[in-house]
Amino acid sequence: MSSNIAVVGDRDTVTGFRLGGVREGYIVETPDEAEETIRNLIGEGFSIIIVTEKIGDELREFIEETTSSSALPMIIEIPDKTGPSERETDPLRDLIKRVIGVEMVK
C-alpha cells in the first residue's frame, strides 16, 4: 500500500484531492458503490478515508457501525462542491469526541 489516506466521492472532489497529493481516489456514483469501495479500503488497511457529506448521509448507519468499535479507520466527512449540508449533529465533532474523549464547544 503506497498511501494510508484515500478519498471517496464525486469526480470533482476526487480530482481536487488528487491534485493536492492524495494518490488513492475513488469516484463513486451510488451509495452501494461507495459502501463497497469503503469496505475494500478498510480491508486494505487504510487508516483515513475521506468521504463527501452526501455519502456520509447516505451511509450513516454503516459509517457509525464501522467507526464505533475502534479509532481506525477514521472516516472523515467533508462538504462537496455544493457546500456543507445542514445537520443536527456534526460528524467531525463526534469523531473528535470519540477519539480523544473531549467534547468541543461551539
Helices and strands as residue ranges (DSSP letters): E 5-9, H 11-19, E 24-27, H 31-43, E 48-52, H 53-58, H 60-67, E 74-78, H 91-100
